[in-house]
């Protein structure tokens, strides 16, 4: 009888402990995932990494053929120089006509002022195009946005890429968190800021300590693209 009481007491305290310390093995380790995409279109020129390689922020991942982008930049610079020369000429002409200082040139001065405004607007537009051309040329070199590990990388020199096309990922390797799914009956005993003990299958003898960062306001099904339809007569509560 003493043994039975001891077993019953152990079972009681075990379930009491489970009740006050909710746990789950329905959890995953997560880390920030950066999707890498080129900002400009073209053919891959050089490759700087390989799949599963560790990279540092700023490392060159790959480059894109830049001959066309260099030509565009040179053309944009030539147009900017022309617009600057036109503006200087318009300003010089306006200054000279104002120096005459008589009523005969009043109409000419008005025209000159309009020409200066037009020249300034043209120069501003040319500088904007030059800036865009420089931006495109700079983005022919694609660099790592953060420290991490390259994943799903299969590019080769000569491969065509389109701007904003997802190509591969970099998984950040210095920041992790756990996403854990608990039963509805356990959620009332979980609060933001509570300490948590974590064990990972890969390292069963090690324990990690953290805290609850947040609780989701809905289940995974609630945020699905096509949420489950719990029709009458076809509903199971977990």
C-alpha positions in Angstrom: 0.0 0.0 0.0 2.9 2.3 0.8 4.3 1.7 -2.7 0.9 2.4 -4.3 0.6 5.6 -2.3 4.1 6.7 -3.4 3.3 5.9 -7.1 0.0 7.7 -6.8 1.7 10.7 -5.2 4.4 10.7 -7.9 1.7 10.6 -10.7 -0.2 13.4 -9.0 2.8 15.7 -8.7 3.9 14.8 -12.2 0.6 15.8 -13.8 0.5 18.9 -11.5 3.9 19.9 -12.7 2.8 19.4 -16.3 -0.2 21.5 -15.7 1.8 24.4 -14.3 4.7 24.0 -16.7 3.1 23.5 -20.2 5.4 22.0 -22.8 5.3 20.9 -26.4 7.5 19.1 -28.9 5.6 20.7 -31.8 8.2 23.5 -32.3 10.8 24.6 -34.8 14.0 26.7 -34.8 13.8 29.8 -37.0 16.2 32.4 -38.2 16.0 35.5 -40.4 15.8 34.5 -44.1 17.1 37.1 -46.6 15.8 36.5 -50.2 18.5 37.6 -52.7 17.5 39.2 -55.9 19.3 41.4 -58.4 18.2 45.0 -58.8 19.0 45.0 -62.5 18.6 42.5 -65.3 21.4 40.8 -67.3 23.6 37.8 -67.6 25.7 36.5 -64.6 29.3 37.5 -65.1 31.1 36.1 -62.1 30.2 33.9 -59.1 31.7 34.7 -55.7 30.1 32.0 -53.5 28.8 28.5 -53.5 25.9 26.7 -51.8 26.0 26.4 -48.0 29.0 28.8 -47.8 29.3 31.1 -44.8 29.4 34.8 -45.9 29.9 38.1 -44.2 27.9 41.2 -44.7 29.3 43.0 -47.8 30.8 40.0 -49.4 30.3 39.8 -53.2 27.8 37.1 -54.1 27.8 37.5 -57.9 28.2 40.2 -60.6 26.2 41.0 -63.7 27.5 41.9 -67.1 27.9 45.7 -67.0 29.0 46.8 -70.4 25.5 48.2 -71.4 25.1 49.9 -68.0 28.6 51.6 -68.4 27.5 52.9 -71.8 24.2 54.2 -70.4 26.1 56.0 -67.7 28.6 57.5 -70.1 25.7 58.7 -72.3 23.9 60.2 -69.3 27.0 62.0 -68.3 27.4 63.5 -71.8 23.9 64.7 -71.8 24.4 66.3 -68.3 27.5 68.1 -69.6 25.5 69.4 -72.6 22.7 70.6 -70.3 25.2 72.4 -68.0 26.7 74.2 -71.0 23.2 75.2 -72.2 22.4 76.6 -68.7 25.7 78.6 -68.6 25.0 80.0 -72.0 21.4 81.0 -71.0 22.6 82.6 -67.8 25.3 84.5 -69.6 22.9 85.8 -72.2 20.5 86.9 -69.5 23.2 88.7 -67.6 24.4 90.5 -70.8 20.9 91.6 -71.7 20.3 92.9 -68.2 23.5 94.9 -68.4 22.2 96.8 -71.4 19.6 98.3 -69.1 17.2 99.9 -71.5 13.5 99.3 -72.4 14.3 97.9 -75.8 15.6 94.7 -74.3 12.9 94.2 -71.7 11.1 91.6 -73.9 14.4 89.9 -74.6 15.2 89.7 -70.8 11.8 88.0 -70.2 12.6 85.5 -72.9 16.1 84.9 -71.4 14.6 84.3 -67.9 12.3 81.7 -69.4 15.2 80.1 -71.2 17.2 79.9 -67.9 14.3 78.1 -66.2 13.9 75.6 -69.1 17.7 75.0 -69.0 17.7 74.4 -65.3 14.8 71.9 -65.6 16.6 70.1 -68.4 19.8 69.9 -66.3 17.8 68.5 -63.4 16.2 65.8 -65.5 19.6 64.9 -67.0 21.2 64.7 -63.5 18.3 62.4 -62.5 18.9 60.1 -65.4 22.6 60.1 -64.6 21.9 59.1 -61.1 19.7 56.3 -62.2 22.4 55.0 -64.6 25.0 55.1 -61.8 22.6 53.3 -59.5 22.1 50.5 -62.1 25.8 50.2 -62.7 26.5 49.9 -59.0 23.9 47.2 -58.6 25.7 45.0 -61.2 27.6 43.9 -58.1 25.4 42.0 -55.7 26.6 41.8 -52.1 25.5 39.9 -49.0 23.0 42.0 -46.9 24.0 40.3 -43.6 26.2 37.6 -42.1 24.8 34.1 -42.8 24.8 30.9 -44.8 24.0 30.7 -48.5 21.1 28.3 -49.3 19.4 27.1 -52.5 22.2 28.5 -54.6 22.5 27.0 -58.2 23.7 30.0 -60.4 26.3 29.7 -63.1 28.2 32.3 -65.2 26.1 33.2 -68.2 22.7 32.5 -66.5 20.2 35.3 -67.3 18.6 37.0 -64.3 15.7 39.5 -64.1 15.4 42.4 -61.8 13.6 41.6 -58.5 13.6 37.8 -59.4 14.2 35.7 -56.2 17.4 33.7 -56.8 18.5 32.2 -53.5 18.5 32.8 -49.7 20.9 33.8 -47.0 20.0 32.4 -43.5 21.3 34.7 -40.8 23.5 32.5 -38.4 23.7 34.7 -35.3 20.1 35.2 -34.4 17.5 32.4 -33.7 14.1 32.0 -32.1 11.7 29.1 -31.4 8.1 28.9 -32.8 6.2 26.5 -30.6 2.6 25.4 -31.0 0.7 24.7 -27.7 -2.7 23.3 -27.1 -5.5 25.8 -26.5 -5.9 24.6 -22.9 -2.2 25.4 -22.2 -2.3 29.0 -23.5 -3.8 30.5 -20.3 -0.7 29.6 -18.4 1.7 31.2 -20.9 2.5 34.9 -20.6 4.9 37.2 -22.4 8.2 37.5 -20.6 8.0 34.0 -18.9 11.2 32.0 -18.8 11.5 29.0 -21.0 13.7 25.9 -21.2 14.5 24.6 -24.6 16.0 21.3 -25.7 17.0 20.5 -29.3 17.0 17.0 -30.9 20.5 17.5 -32.3 21.8 18.2 -28.8 19.6 16.2 -26.4 22.0 16.7 -23.4 22.1 20.5 -23.7 19.5 22.9 -22.3 19.0 26.4 -23.5 17.2 29.2 -21.6 15.1 31.9 -23.1 11.8 33.8 -22.5 8.5 34.1 -24.2 8.7 37.0 -26.7 5.1 37.0 -27.9 1.9 35.0 -28.4 0.1 34.8 -31.7 -3.4 36.1 -31.8 -4.6 33.3 -34.1 -3.8 29.7 -35.1 -1.8 28.8 -38.2 -5.0 27.8 -40.0 -6.4 31.3 -39.4 -3.5 32.9 -41.3 -3.5 30.3 -44.2 -4.3 31.4 -47.7 -7.2 29.0 -47.7 -8.3 28.5 -44.1 -10.0 25.3 -43.1 -13.8 25.4 -43.3 -15.2 24.0 -40.1 -18.6 23.0 -41.4 -21.3 21.5 -39.1 -20.7 17.8 -38.6 -17.1 18.0 -39.8 -15.3 19.6 -36.9 -12.7 18.3 -34.5 -11.3 20.3 -31.6 -7.8 19.6 -30.4 
